[in-house]
Amino acid sequence: MANKAINYRLYPASGQAVFFAKTSGCCRKVYNLILFNKIQSYKDTKSFGKQTPAMYKETYSYLKEVDSLALANVQ
């Protein structure tokens, strides 16, 4: 049996493209915040803290605009 590949190309509408850009940007921000806080916590207490994306939503209100499951998967 021969291997078969199927390629798909998406052409999102302008609103969808903005939403994808916001989601990926917020995921990157949350990842970097969690990583920084884990490093700081380990330096201070020699244990990793319990950081969640919900902790940052009050400080960074734009995180409320994107899907919470996308942010949770970053964790």
Predicted model as a PDB file, atoms N, CA, C, CB and O in Angstrom, pLDDT in the B-factor column:
MODEL        1                                                                  
ATOM      1  N   MET A   1       0.846  -1.181   0.000  1.00 73.00           N  
ATOM      2  CA  MET A   1       0.000   0.000   0.000  1.00 73.00           C  
ATOM      3  C   MET A   1       0.893   1.245   0.000  1.00 73.00           C  
ATOM      4  CB  MET A   1      -0.963  -0.003   1.229  1.00 73.00           C  
ATOM      5  O   MET A   1       1.822   1.352   0.800  1.00 73.00           O  
ATOM      6  N   ALA A   2       0.612   2.147  -0.869  1.00 84.00           N  
ATOM      7  CA  ALA A   2       1.416   3.369  -0.992  1.00 84.00           C  
ATOM      8  C   ALA A   2       0.956   4.404   0.036  1.00 84.00           C  
ATOM      9  CB  ALA A   2       1.315   3.952  -2.430  1.00 84.00           C  
ATOM     10  O   ALA A   2      -0.223   4.490   0.379  1.00 84.00           O  
ATOM     11  N   ASN A   3       1.916   5.175   0.508  1.00 90.00           N  
ATOM     12  CA  ASN A   3       1.572   6.265   1.417  1.00 90.00           C  
ATOM     13  C   ASN A   3       0.919   7.389   0.639  1.00 90.00           C  
ATOM     14  CB  ASN A   3       2.820   6.779   2.164  1.00 90.00           C  
ATOM     15  O   ASN A   3       1.290   7.682  -0.497  1.00 90.00           O  
ATOM     16  N   LYS A   4      -0.041   7.999   1.262  1.00 91.00           N  
ATOM     17  CA  LYS A   4      -0.784   9.041   0.588  1.00 91.00           C  
ATOM     18  C   LYS A   4      -0.844  10.249   1.511  1.00 91.00           C  
ATOM     19  CB  LYS A   4      -2.208   8.557   0.192  1.00 91.00           C  
ATOM     20  O   LYS A   4      -1.110  10.101   2.704  1.00 91.00           O  
ATOM     21  N   ALA A   5      -0.604  11.423   0.985  1.00 93.00           N  
ATOM     22  CA  ALA A   5      -0.664  12.647   1.771  1.00 93.00           C  
ATOM     23  C   ALA A   5      -1.713  13.576   1.174  1.00 93.00           C  
ATOM     24  CB  ALA A   5       0.721  13.341   1.823  1.00 93.00           C  
ATOM     25  O   ALA A   5      -1.855  13.694  -0.043  1.00 93.00           O  
ATOM     26  N   ILE A   6      -2.422  14.212   2.049  1.00 92.00           N  
ATOM     27  CA  ILE A   6      -3.425  15.182   1.619  1.00 92.00           C  
ATOM     28  C   ILE A   6      -3.062  16.520   2.247  1.00 92.00           C  
ATOM     29  CB  ILE A   6      -4.882  14.732   2.023  1.00 92.00           C  
ATOM     30  O   ILE A   6      -2.919  16.617   3.465  1.00 92.00           O  
ATOM     31  N   ASN A   7      -2.916  17.534   1.436  1.00 94.00           N  
ATOM     32  CA  ASN A   7      -2.599  18.873   1.920  1.00 94.00           C  
ATOM     33  C   ASN A   7      -3.852  19.724   1.909  1.00 94.00           C  
ATOM     34  CB  ASN A   7      -1.494  19.525   1.066  1.00 94.00           C  
ATOM     35  O   ASN A   7      -4.635  19.692   0.960  1.00 94.00           O  
ATOM     36  N   TYR A   8      -4.031  20.487   2.979  1.00 93.00           N  
ATOM     37  CA  TYR A   8      -5.151  21.407   3.074  1.00 93.00           C  
ATOM     38  C   TYR A   8      -4.613  22.809   3.227  1.00 93.00           C  
ATOM     39  CB  TYR A   8      -6.083  21.042   4.249  1.00 93.00           C  
ATOM     40  O   TYR A   8      -3.572  23.015   3.851  1.00 93.00           O  
ATOM     41  N   ARG A   9      -5.291  23.747   2.679  1.00 92.00           N  
ATOM     42  CA  ARG A   9      -4.912  25.143   2.825  1.00 92.00           C  
ATOM     43  C   ARG A   9      -6.134  25.903   3.296  1.00 92.00           C  
ATOM     44  CB  ARG A   9      -4.355  25.733   1.490  1.00 92.00           C  
ATOM     45  O   ARG A   9      -7.207  25.799   2.701  1.00 92.00           O  
ATOM     46  N   LEU A  10      -5.973  26.670   4.370  1.00 89.00           N  
ATOM     47  CA  LEU A  10      -7.076  27.438   4.930  1.00 89.00           C  
ATOM     48  C   LEU A  10      -6.954  28.896   4.519  1.00 89.00           C  
ATOM     49  CB  LEU A  10      -7.109  27.310   6.461  1.00 89.00           C  
ATOM     50  O   LEU A  10      -5.856  29.452   4.481  1.00 89.00           O  
ATOM     51  N   TYR A  11      -8.061  29.493   4.221  1.00 94.00           N  
ATOM     52  CA  TYR A  11      -8.118  30.907   3.902  1.00 94.00           C  
ATOM     53  C   TYR A  11      -9.106  31.554   4.877  1.00 94.00           C  
ATOM     54  CB  TYR A  11      -8.540  31.143   2.399  1.00 94.00           C  
ATOM     55  O   TYR A  11     -10.284  31.713   4.557  1.00 94.00           O  
ATOM     56  N   PRO A  12      -8.625  31.925   6.060  1.00 93.00           N  
ATOM     57  CA  PRO A  12      -9.555  32.489   7.043  1.00 93.00           C  
ATOM     58  C   PRO A  12     -10.013  33.887   6.646  1.00 93.00           C  
ATOM     59  CB  PRO A  12      -8.903  32.530   8.423  1.00 93.00           C  
ATOM     60  O   PRO A  12      -9.312  34.622   5.951  1.00 93.00           O  
ATOM     61  N   ALA A  13     -11.203  34.226   7.105  1.00 96.00           N  
ATOM     62  CA  ALA A  13     -11.701  35.581   6.909  1.00 96.00           C  
ATOM     63  C   ALA A  13     -10.861  36.523   7.767  1.00 96.00           C  
ATOM     64  CB  ALA A  13     -13.223  35.688   7.270  1.00 96.00           C  
ATOM     65  O   ALA A  13     -10.101  36.069   8.622  1.00 96.00           O  
ATOM     66  N   SER A  14     -10.988  37.797   7.551  1.00 94.00           N  
ATOM     67  CA  SER A  14     -10.138  38.755   8.275  1.00 94.00           C  
ATOM     68  C   SER A  14     -10.379  38.691   9.784  1.00 94.00           C  
ATOM     69  CB  SER A  14     -10.394  40.183   7.766  1.00 94.00           C  
ATOM     70  O   SER A  14      -9.431  38.813  10.559  1.00 94.00           O  
ATOM     71  N   GLY A  15     -11.612  38.505  10.208  1.00 94.00           N  
ATOM     72  CA  GLY A  15     -11.904  38.386  11.638  1.00 94.00           C  
ATOM     73  C   GLY A  15     -11.300  37.140  12.246  1.00 94.00           C  
ATOM     74  O   GLY A  15     -10.819  37.160  13.379  1.00 94.00           O  
ATOM     75  N   GLN A  16     -11.327  36.051  11.490  1.00 94.00           N  
ATOM     76  CA  GLN A  16     -10.730  34.809  11.970  1.00 94.00           C  
ATOM     77  C   GLN A  16      -9.212  34.926  12.052  1.00 94.00           C  
ATOM     78  CB  GLN A  16     -11.120  33.644  11.059  1.00 94.00           C  
ATOM     79  O   GLN A  16      -8.600  34.408  12.986  1.00 94.00           O  
ATOM     80  N   ALA A  17      -8.606  35.596  11.091  1.00 94.00           N  
ATOM     81  CA  ALA A  17      -7.155  35.773  11.109  1.00 94.00           C  
ATOM     82  C   ALA A  17      -6.727  36.589  12.320  1.00 94.00           C  
ATOM     83  CB  ALA A  17      -6.679  36.451   9.820  1.00 94.00           C  
ATOM     84  O   ALA A  17      -5.699  36.305  12.935  1.00 94.00           O  
ATOM     85  N   VAL A  18      -7.513  37.601  12.661  1.00 94.00           N  
ATOM     86  CA  VAL A  18      -7.219  38.411  13.847  1.00 94.00           C  
ATOM     87  C   VAL A  18      -7.350  37.559  15.098  1.00 94.00           C  
ATOM     88  CB  VAL A  18      -8.160  39.637  13.929  1.00 94.00           C  
ATOM     89  O   VAL A  18      -6.518  37.653  16.001  1.00 94.00           O  
ATOM     90  N   PHE A  19      -8.377  36.735  15.162  1.00 94.00           N  
ATOM     91  CA  PHE A  19      -8.572  35.869  16.327  1.00 94.00           C  
ATOM     92  C   PHE A  19      -7.424  34.873  16.472  1.00 94.00           C  
ATOM     93  CB  PHE A  19      -9.906  35.120  16.219  1.00 94.00           C  
ATOM     94  O   PHE A  19      -6.956  34.635  17.585  1.00 94.00           O  
ATOM     95  N   PHE A  20      -6.964  34.286  15.363  1.00 93.00           N  
ATOM     96  CA  PHE A  20      -5.834  33.359  15.414  1.00 93.00           C  
ATOM     97  C   PHE A  20      -4.564  34.064  15.883  1.00 93.00           C  
ATOM     98  CB  PHE A  20      -5.604  32.722  14.039  1.00 93.00           C  
ATOM     99  O   PHE A  20      -3.790  33.509  16.664  1.00 93.00           O  
ATOM    100  N   ALA A  21      -4.356  35.284  15.405  1.00 95.00           N  
ATOM    101  CA  ALA A  21      -3.170  36.039  15.808  1.00 95.00           C  
ATOM    102  C   ALA A  21      -3.225  36.389  17.295  1.00 95.00           C  
ATOM    103  CB  ALA A  21      -3.039  37.319  14.968  1.00 95.00           C  
ATOM    104  O   ALA A  21      -2.215  36.290  17.992  1.00 95.00           O  
ATOM    105  N   LYS A  22      -4.400  36.798  17.784  1.00 95.00           N  
ATOM    106  CA  LYS A  22      -4.552  37.110  19.206  1.00 95.00           C  
ATOM    107  C   LYS A  22      -4.312  35.875  20.060  1.00 95.00           C  
ATOM    108  CB  LYS A  22      -5.946  37.680  19.485  1.00 95.00           C  
ATOM    109  O   LYS A  22      -3.638  35.939  21.088  1.00 95.00           O  
ATOM    110  N   THR A  23      -4.869  34.751  19.625  1.00 95.00           N  
ATOM    111  CA  THR A  23      -4.735  33.516  20.403  1.00 95.00           C  
ATOM    112  C   THR A  23      -3.284  33.072  20.480  1.00 95.00           C  
ATOM    113  CB  THR A  23      -5.588  32.404  19.794  1.00 95.00           C  
ATOM    114  O   THR A  23      -2.803  32.715  21.555  1.00 95.00           O  
ATOM    115  N   SER A  24      -2.587  33.090  19.360  1.00 95.00           N  
ATOM    116  CA  SER A  24      -1.188  32.652  19.392  1.00 95.00           C  
ATOM    117  C   SER A  24      -0.324  33.629  20.178  1.00 95.00           C  
ATOM    118  CB  SER A  24      -0.642  32.499  17.968  1.00 95.00           C  
ATOM    119  O   SER A  24       0.603  33.201  20.866  1.00 95.00           O  
ATOM    120  N   GLY A  25      -0.596  34.908  20.099  1.00 96.00           N  
ATOM    121  CA  GLY A  25       0.155  35.892  20.867  1.00 96.00           C  
ATOM    122  C   GLY A  25      -0.073  35.748  22.363  1.00 96.00           C  
ATOM    123  O   GLY A  25       0.867  35.839  23.152  1.00 96.00           O  
ATOM    124  N   CYS A  26      -1.319  35.525  22.749  1.00 95.00           N  
ATOM    125  CA  CYS A  26      -1.633  35.346  24.171  1.00 95.00           C  
ATOM    126  C   CYS A  26      -1.053  34.044  24.706  1.00 95.00           C  
ATOM    127  CB  CYS A  26      -3.148  35.371  24.390  1.00 95.00           C  
ATOM    128  O   CYS A  26      -0.606  33.990  25.852  1.00 95.00           O  
ATOM    129  N   CYS A  27      -1.057  33.002  23.895  1.00 95.00           N  
ATOM    130  CA  CYS A  27      -0.453  31.732  24.324  1.00 95.00           C  
ATOM    131  C   CYS A  27       1.044  31.909  24.558  1.00 95.00           C  
ATOM    132  CB  CYS A  27      -0.701  30.623  23.271  1.00 95.00           C  
ATOM    133  O   CYS A  27       1.594  31.394  25.532  1.00 95.00           O  
ATOM    134  N   ARG A  28       1.687  32.631  23.670  1.00 96.00           N  
ATOM    135  CA  ARG A  28       3.114  32.882  23.833  1.00 96.00           C  
ATOM    136  C   ARG A  28       3.386  33.696  25.099  1.00 96.00           C  
ATOM    137  CB  ARG A  28       3.669  33.611  22.606  1.00 96.00           C  
ATOM    138  O   ARG A  28       4.346  33.423  25.820  1.00 96.00           O  
ATOM    139  N   LYS A  29       2.538  34.698  25.367  1.00 95.00           N  
ATOM    140  CA  LYS A  29       2.699  35.531  26.569  1.00 95.00           C  
ATOM    141  C   LYS A  29       2.523  34.698  27.836  1.00 95.00           C  
ATOM    142  CB  LYS A  29       1.687  36.696  26.559  1.00 95.00           C  
ATOM    143  O   LYS A  29       3.323  34.809  28.766  1.00 95.00           O  
ATOM    144  N   VAL A  30       1.489  33.872  27.880  1.00 95.00           N  
ATOM    145  CA  VAL A  30       1.231  33.051  29.067  1.00 95.00           C  
ATOM    146  C   VAL A  30       2.356  32.047  29.276  1.00 95.00           C  
ATOM    147  CB  VAL A  30      -0.119  32.318  28.938  1.00 95.00           C  
ATOM    148  O   VAL A  30       2.772  31.818  30.411  1.00 95.00           O  
ATOM    149  N   TYR A  31       2.852  31.447  28.204  1.00 95.00           N  
ATOM    150  CA  TYR A  31       3.956  30.494  28.320  1.00 95.00           C  
ATOM    151  C   TYR A  31       5.180  31.171  28.939  1.00 95.00           C  
ATOM    152  CB  TYR A  31       4.311  29.904  26.936  1.00 95.00           C  
ATOM    153  O   TYR A  31       5.800  30.627  29.853  1.00 95.00           O  
ATOM    154  N   ASN A  32       5.516  32.342  28.445  1.00 96.00           N  
ATOM    155  CA  ASN A  32       6.685  33.048  28.967  1.00 96.00           C  
ATOM    156  C   ASN A  32       6.485  33.485  30.412  1.00 96.00           C  
ATOM    157  CB  ASN A  32       6.995  34.258  28.101  1.00 96.00           C  
ATOM    158  O   ASN A  32       7.427  33.429  31.203  1.00 96.00           O  
ATOM    159  N   LEU A  33       5.281  33.919  30.775  1.00 94.00           N  
ATOM    160  CA  LEU A  33       5.003  34.314  32.164  1.00 94.00           C  
ATOM    161  C   LEU A  33       5.111  33.120  33.108  1.00 94.00           C  
ATOM    162  CB  LEU A  33       3.603  34.943  32.274  1.00 94.00           C  
ATOM    163  O   LEU A  33       5.717  33.225  34.174  1.00 94.00           O  
ATOM    164  N   ILE A  34       4.535  31.998  32.726  1.00 93.00           N  
ATOM    165  CA  ILE A  34       4.582  30.806  33.574  1.00 93.00           C  
ATOM    166  C   ILE A  34       6.020  30.320  33.717  1.00 93.00           C  
ATOM    167  CB  ILE A  34       3.690  29.684  32.993  1.00 93.00           C  
ATOM    168  O   ILE A  34       6.448  29.954  34.812  1.00 93.00           O  
ATOM    169  N   LEU A  35       6.760  30.314  32.621  1.00 94.00           N  
ATOM    170  CA  LEU A  35       8.153  29.886  32.677  1.00 94.00           C  
ATOM    171  C   LEU A  35       8.974  30.792  33.592  1.00 94.00           C  
ATOM    172  CB  LEU A  35       8.758  29.869  31.274  1.00 94.00           C  
ATOM    173  O   LEU A  35       9.752  30.303  34.410  1.00 94.00           O  
ATOM    174  N   PHE A  36       8.809  32.092  33.462  1.00 94.00           N  
ATOM    175  CA  PHE A  36       9.542  33.037  34.305  1.00 94.00           C  
ATOM    176  C   PHE A  36       9.201  32.837  35.781  1.00 94.00           C  
ATOM    177  CB  PHE A  36       9.230  34.480  33.883  1.00 94.00           C  
ATOM    178  O   PHE A  36      10.090  32.819  36.633  1.00 94.00           O  
ATOM    179  N   ASN A  37       7.914  32.687  36.077  1.00 92.00           N  
ATOM    180  CA  ASN A  37       7.510  32.516  37.474  1.00 92.00           C  
ATOM    181  C   ASN A  37       7.969  31.179  38.047  1.00 92.00           C  
ATOM    182  CB  ASN A  37       6.001  32.634  37.598  1.00 92.00           C  
ATOM    183  O   ASN A  37       8.301  31.101  39.229  1.00 92.00           O  
ATOM    184  N   LYS A  38       7.992  30.141  37.244  1.00 92.00           N  
ATOM    185  CA  LYS A  38       8.506  28.857  37.729  1.00 92.00           C  
ATOM    186  C   LYS A  38      10.000  28.940  38.032  1.00 92.00           C  
ATOM    187  CB  LYS A  38       8.241  27.750  36.698  1.00 92.00           C  
ATOM    188  O   LYS A  38      10.463  28.390  39.032  1.00 92.00           O  
ATOM    189  N   ILE A  39      10.745  29.618  37.184  1.00 93.00           N  
ATOM    190  CA  ILE A  39      12.183  29.782  37.429  1.00 93.00           C  
ATOM    191  C   ILE A  39      12.416  30.587  38.699  1.00 93.00           C  
ATOM    192  CB  ILE A  39      12.868  30.471  36.230  1.00 93.00           C  
ATOM    193  O   ILE A  39      13.256  30.223  39.523  1.00 93.00           O  
ATOM    194  N   GLN A  40      11.672  31.685  38.862  1.00 92.00           N  
ATOM    195  CA  GLN A  40      11.817  32.505  40.069  1.00 92.00           C  
ATOM    196  C   GLN A  40      11.427  31.727  41.316  1.00 92.00           C  
ATOM    197  CB  GLN A  40      10.967  33.771  39.959  1.00 92.00           C  
ATOM    198  O   GLN A  40      12.105  31.815  42.339  1.00 92.00           O  
ATOM    199  N   SER A  41      10.355  30.977  41.240  1.00 91.00           N  
ATOM    200  CA  SER A  41       9.903  30.192  42.385  1.00 91.00           C  
ATOM    201  C   SER A  41      10.929  29.136  42.761  1.00 91.00           C  
ATOM    202  CB  SER A  41       8.560  29.534  42.084  1.00 91.00           C  
ATOM    203  O   SER A  41      11.161  28.888  43.944  1.00 91.00           O  
ATOM    204  N   TYR A  42      11.542  28.518  41.769  1.00 93.00           N  
ATOM    205  CA  TYR A  42      12.539  27.492  42.053  1.00 93.00           C  
ATOM    206  C   TYR A  42      13.793  28.105  42.672  1.00 93.00           C  
ATOM    207  CB  TYR A  42      12.898  26.730  40.775  1.00 93.00           C  
ATOM    208  O   TYR A  42      14.397  27.517  43.569  1.00 93.00           O  
ATOM    209  N   LYS A  43      14.181  29.279  42.196  1.00 90.00           N  
ATOM    210  CA  LYS A  43      15.348  29.948  42.774  1.00 90.00           C  
ATOM    211  C   LYS A  43      15.099  30.329  44.228  1.00 90.00           C  
ATOM    212  CB  LYS A  43      15.707  31.194  41.959  1.00 90.00           C  
ATOM    213  O   LYS A  43      16.002  30.243  45.060  1.00 90.00           O  
ATOM    214  N   ASP A  44      13.875  30.751  44.533  1.00 89.00           N  
ATOM    215  CA  ASP A  44      13.563  31.215  45.885  1.00 89.00           C  
ATOM    216  C   ASP A  44      13.300  30.073  46.853  1.00 89.00           C  
ATOM    217  CB  ASP A  44      12.365  32.127  45.851  1.00 89.00           C  
ATOM    218  O   ASP A  44      13.839  30.072  47.960  1.00 89.00           O  
ATOM    219  N   THR A  45      12.488  29.106  46.466  1.00 88.00           N  
ATOM    220  CA  THR A  45      12.023  28.091  47.418  1.00 88.00           C  
ATOM    221  C   THR A  45      12.454  26.675  47.073  1.00 88.00           C  
ATOM    222  CB  THR A  45      10.535  28.133  47.506  1.00 88.00           C  
ATOM    223  O   THR A  45      12.129  25.747  47.815  1.00 88.00           O  
ATOM    224  N   LYS A  46      13.171  26.476  45.980  1.00 85.00           N  
ATOM    225  CA  LYS A  46      13.587  25.151  45.519  1.00 85.00           C  
ATOM    226  C   LYS A  46      12.399  24.233  45.219  1.00 85.00           C  
ATOM    227  CB  LYS A  46      14.481  24.504  46.560  1.00 85.00           C  
ATOM    228  O   LYS A  46      12.520  23.010  45.296  1.00 85.00           O  
ATOM    229  N   SER A  47      11.264  24.821  44.882  1.00 84.00           N  
ATOM    230  CA  SER A  47      10.113  24.052  44.422  1.00 84.00           C  
ATOM    231  C   SER A  47       9.390  24.877  43.366  1.00 84.00           C  
ATOM    232  CB  SER A  47       9.155  23.685  45.609  1.00 84.00           C  
ATOM    233  O   SER A  47       9.395  26.107  43.398  1.00 84.00           O  
ATOM    234  N   PHE A  48       8.777  24.177  42.443  1.00 84.00           N  
ATOM    235  CA  PHE A  48       8.030  24.873  41.411  1.00 84.00           C  
ATOM    236  C   PHE A  48       6.668  25.261  41.967  1.00 84.00           C  
ATOM    237  CB  PHE A  48       7.883  23.998  40.140  1.00 84.00           C  
ATOM    238  O   PHE A  48       6.035  24.472  42.668  1.00 84.00           O  
ATOM    239  N   GLY A  49       6.223  26.449  41.665  1.00 82.00           N  
ATOM    240  CA  GLY A  49       4.925  26.902  42.140  1.00 82.00           C  
ATOM    241  C   GLY A  49       3.798  26.333  41.308  1.00 82.00           C  
ATOM    242  O   GLY A  49       4.021  25.568  40.370  1.00 82.00           O  
ATOM    243  N   LYS A  50       2.614  26.709  41.655  1.00 87.00           N  
ATOM    244  CA  LYS A  50       1.438  26.268  40.910  1.00 87.00           C  
ATOM    245  C   LYS A  50       0.882  27.473  40.154  1.00 87.00           C  
ATOM    246  CB  LYS A  50       0.352  25.644  41.864  1.00 87.00           C  
ATOM    247  O   LYS A  50       0.011  28.189  40.648  1.00 87.00           O  
ATOM    248  N   GLN A  51       1.399  27.676  38.959  1.00 86.00           N  
ATOM    249  CA  GLN A  51       0.943  28.780  38.139  1.00 86.00           C  
ATOM    250  C   GLN A  51      -0.136  28.297  37.182  1.00 86.00           C  
ATOM    251  CB  GLN A  51       2.114  29.407  37.369  1.00 86.00           C  
ATOM    252  O   GLN A  51      -0.033  27.219  36.598  1.00 86.00           O  
ATOM    253  N   THR A  52      -1.156  29.102  37.035  1.00 89.00           N  
ATOM    254  CA  THR A  52      -2.222  28.822  36.075  1.00 89.00           C  
ATOM    255  C   THR A  52      -2.454  30.062  35.225  1.00 89.00           C  
ATOM    256  CB  THR A  52      -3.534  28.391  36.799  1.00 89.00           C  
ATOM    257  O   THR A  52      -2.140  31.170  35.660  1.00 89.00           O  
ATOM    258  N   PRO A  53      -2.991  29.904  34.038  1.00 91.00           N  
ATOM    259  CA  PRO A  53      -3.269  31.076  33.208  1.00 91.00           C  
ATOM    260  C   PRO A  53      -4.276  32.031  33.844  1.00 91.00           C  
ATOM    261  CB  PRO A  53      -3.780  30.634  31.858  1.00 91.00           C  
ATOM    262  O   PRO A  53      -4.257  33.228  33.557  1.00 91.00           O  
ATOM    263  N   ALA A  54      -5.148  31.521  34.699  1.00 90.00           N  
ATOM    264  CA  ALA A  54      -6.148  32.378  35.334  1.00 90.00           C  
ATOM    265  C   ALA A  54      -5.507  33.400  36.262  1.00 90.00           C  
ATOM    266  CB  ALA A  54      -7.147  31.534  36.110  1.00 90.00           C  
ATOM    267  O   ALA A  54      -6.093  34.449  36.528  1.00 90.00           O  
ATOM    268  N   MET A  55      -4.314  33.106  36.753  1.00 91.00           N  
ATOM    269  CA  MET A  55      -3.630  34.041  37.647  1.00 91.00           C  
ATOM    270  C   MET A  55      -3.284  35.350  36.938  1.00 91.00           C  
ATOM    271  CB  MET A  55      -2.360  33.402  38.205  1.00 91.00           C  
ATOM    272  O   MET A  55      -3.205  36.401  37.575  1.00 91.00           O  
ATOM    273  N   TYR A  56      -3.085  35.289  35.659  1.00 92.00           N  
ATOM    274  CA  TYR A  56      -2.606  36.447  34.908  1.00 92.00           C  
ATOM    275  C   TYR A  56      -3.730  37.255  34.258  1.00 92.00           C  
ATOM    276  CB  TYR A  56      -1.642  35.995  33.850  1.00 92.00           C  
ATOM    277  O   TYR A  56      -3.475  38.319  33.693  1.00 92.00           O  
ATOM    278  N   LYS A  57      -4.950  36.772  34.331  1.00 91.00           N  
ATOM    279  CA  LYS A  57      -6.053  37.445  33.635  1.00 91.00           C  
ATOM    280  C   LYS A  57      -6.433  38.777  34.265  1.00 91.00           C  
ATOM    281  CB  LYS A  57      -7.263  36.547  33.607  1.00 91.00           C  
ATOM    282  O   LYS A  57      -6.974  39.645  33.580  1.00 91.00           O  
ATOM    283  N   GLU A  58      -6.166  38.958  35.546  1.00 92.00           N  
ATOM    284  CA  GLU A  58      -6.479  40.251  36.166  1.00 92.00           C  
ATOM    285  C   GLU A  58      -5.440  41.297  35.782  1.00 92.00           C  
ATOM    286  CB  GLU A  58      -6.553  40.115  37.699  1.00 92.00           C  
ATOM    287  O   GLU A  58      -5.778  42.458  35.550  1.00 92.00           O  
ATOM    288  N   THR A  59      -4.181  40.887  35.716  1.00 93.00           N  
ATOM    289  CA  THR A  59      -3.121  41.821  35.356  1.00 93.00           C  
ATOM    290  C   THR A  59      -3.161  42.155  33.871  1.00 93.00           C  
ATOM    291  CB  THR A  59      -1.759  41.247  35.726  1.00 93.00           C  
ATOM    292  O   THR A  59      -3.009  43.313  33.481  1.00 93.00           O  
ATOM    293  N   TYR A  60      -3.365  41.136  33.049  1.00 93.00           N  
ATOM    294  CA  TYR A  60      -3.396  41.302  31.597  1.00 93.00           C  
ATOM    295  C   TYR A  60      -4.815  41.025  31.124  1.00 93.00           C  
ATOM    296  CB  TYR A  60      -2.366  40.353  30.886  1.00 93.00           C  
ATOM    297  O   TYR A  60      -5.171  39.877  30.857  1.00 93.00           O  
ATOM    298  N   SER A  61      -5.616  42.061  31.020  1.00 93.00           N  
ATOM    299  CA  SER A  61      -7.043  41.887  30.724  1.00 93.00           C  
ATOM    300  C   SER A  61      -7.291  41.358  29.309  1.00 93.00           C  
ATOM    301  CB  SER A  61      -7.772  43.210  30.906  1.00 93.00           C  
ATOM    302  O   SER A  61      -8.349  40.785  29.049  1.00 93.00           O  
ATOM    303  N   TYR A  62      -6.353  41.534  28.404  1.00 93.00           N  
ATOM    304  CA  TYR A  62      -6.555  41.049  27.038  1.00 93.00           C  
ATOM    305  C   TYR A  62      -6.524  39.524  26.956  1.00 93.00           C  
ATOM    306  CB  TYR A  62      -5.496  41.632  26.119  1.00 93.00           C  
ATOM    307  O   TYR A  62      -6.909  38.960  25.932  1.00 93.00           O  
ATOM    308  N   LEU A  63      -6.077  38.851  28.009  1.00 93.00           N  
ATOM    309  CA  LEU A  63      -6.103  37.392  28.010  1.00 93.00           C  
ATOM    310  C   LEU A  63      -7.522  36.850  28.109  1.00 93.00           C  
ATOM    311  CB  LEU A  63      -5.266  36.855  29.155  1.00 93.00           C  
ATOM    312  O   LEU A  63      -7.760  35.679  27.813  1.00 93.00           O  
ATOM    313  N   LYS A  64      -8.464  37.688  28.520  1.00 92.00           N  
ATOM    314  CA  LYS A  64      -9.862  37.268  28.625  1.00 92.00           C  
ATOM    315  C   LYS A  64     -10.536  37.167  27.251  1.00 92.00           C  
ATOM    316  CB  LYS A  64     -10.635  38.245  29.509  1.00 92.00           C  
ATOM    317  O   LYS A  64     -11.608  36.574  27.130  1.00 92.00           O  
ATOM    318  N   GLU A  65      -9.914  37.739  26.224  1.00 92.00           N  
ATOM    319  CA  GLU A  65     -10.515  37.764  24.898  1.00 92.00           C  
ATOM    320  C   GLU A  65     -10.335  36.452  24.131  1.00 92.00           C  
ATOM    321  CB  GLU A  65      -9.929  38.895  24.102  1.00 92.00           C  
ATOM    322  O   GLU A  65     -11.061  36.194  23.172  1.00 92.00           O  
ATOM    323  N   VAL A  66      -9.384  35.632  24.541  1.00 93.00           N  
ATOM    324  CA  VAL A  66      -9.100  34.410  23.786  1.00 93.00           C  
ATOM    325  C   VAL A  66      -9.652  33.196  24.520  1.00 93.00           C  
ATOM    326  CB  VAL A  66      -7.585  34.251  23.555  1.00 93.00           C  
ATOM    327  O   VAL A  66     -10.086  33.291  25.668  1.00 93.00           O  
ATOM    328  N   ASP A  67      -9.628  32.063  23.848  1.00 91.00           N  
ATOM    329  CA  ASP A  67     -10.165  30.824  24.390  1.00 91.00           C  
ATOM    330  C   ASP A  67      -9.342  30.368  25.588  1.00 91.00           C  
ATOM    331  CB  ASP A  67     -10.194  29.731  23.313  1.00 91.00           C  
ATOM    332  O   ASP A  67      -8.115  30.312  25.517  1.00 91.00           O  
ATOM    333  N   SER A  68     -10.014  30.046  26.683  1.00 91.00           N  
ATOM    334  CA  SER A  68      -9.308  29.648  27.894  1.00 91.00           C  
ATOM    335  C   SER A  68      -8.655  28.279  27.746  1.00 91.00           C  
ATOM    336  CB  SER A  68     -10.260  29.639  29.074  1.00 91.00           C  
ATOM    337  O   SER A  68      -7.644  28.009  28.395  1.00 91.00           O  
ATOM    338  N   LEU A  69      -9.212  27.413  26.904  1.00 94.00           N  
ATOM    339  CA  LEU A  69      -8.601  26.098  26.707  1.00 94.00           C  
ATOM    340  C   LEU A  69      -7.279  26.193  25.955  1.00 94.00           C  
ATOM    341  CB  LEU A  69      -9.555  25.183  25.954  1.00 94.00           C  
ATOM    342  O   LEU A  69      -6.376  25.387  26.176  1.00 94.00           O  
ATOM    343  N   ALA A  70      -7.168  27.164  25.079  1.00 94.00           N  
ATOM    344  CA  ALA A  70      -5.894  27.367  24.386  1.00 94.00           C  
ATOM    345  C   ALA A  70      -4.823  27.772  25.396  1.00 94.00           C  
ATOM    346  CB  ALA A  70      -6.033  28.445  23.272  1.00 94.00           C  
ATOM    347  O   ALA A  70      -3.686  27.305  25.327  1.00 94.00           O  
ATOM    348  N   LEU A  71      -5.193  28.643  26.330  1.00 92.00           N  
ATOM    349  CA  LEU A  71      -4.236  29.071  27.355  1.00 92.00           C  
ATOM    350  C   LEU A  71      -3.932  27.925  28.320  1.00 92.00           C  
ATOM    351  CB  LEU A  71      -4.782  30.291  28.130  1.00 92.00           C  
ATOM    352  O   LEU A  71      -2.797  27.796  28.781  1.00 92.00           O  
ATOM    353  N   ALA A  72      -4.913  27.104  28.627  1.00 92.00           N  
ATOM    354  CA  ALA A  72      -4.691  25.986  29.538  1.00 92.00           C  
ATOM    355  C   ALA A  72      -3.768  24.947  28.909  1.00 92.00           C  
ATOM    356  CB  ALA A  72      -6.025  25.342  29.929  1.00 92.00           C  
ATOM    357  O   ALA A  72      -2.994  24.306  29.621  1.00 92.00           O  
ATOM    358  N   ASN A  73      -3.833  24.767  27.596  1.00 94.00           N  
ATOM    359  CA  ASN A  73      -2.965  23.802  26.932  1.00 94.00           C  
ATOM    360  C   ASN A  73      -1.512  24.283  26.912  1.00 94.00           C  
ATOM    361  CB  ASN A  73      -3.456  23.545  25.504  1.00 94.00           C  
ATOM    362  O   ASN A  73      -0.596  23.466  26.813  1.00 94.00           O  
ATOM    363  N   VAL A  74      -1.296  25.566  27.003  1.00 91.00           N  
ATOM    364  CA  VAL A  74       0.056  26.095  27.076  1.00 91.00           C  
ATOM    365  C   VAL A  74       0.716  25.675  28.381  1.00 91.00           C  
ATOM    366  CB  VAL A  74       0.046  27.623  26.947  1.00 91.00           C  
ATOM    367  O   VAL A  74       1.916  25.409  28.438  1.00 91.00           O  
ATOM    368  N   GLN A  75      -0.086  25.625  29.407  1.00 85.00           N  
ATOM    369  CA  GLN A  75       0.417  25.293  30.746  1.00 85.00           C  
ATOM    370  C   GLN A  75       1.010  23.914  30.736  1.00 85.00           C  
ATOM    371  CB  GLN A  75      -0.696  25.383  31.800  1.00 85.00           C  
ATOM    372  O   GLN A  75       1.490  23.441  31.766  1.00 85.00           O  
TER     373      GLN A  75                                                      
ENDMDL                                                                          
END                                                                             
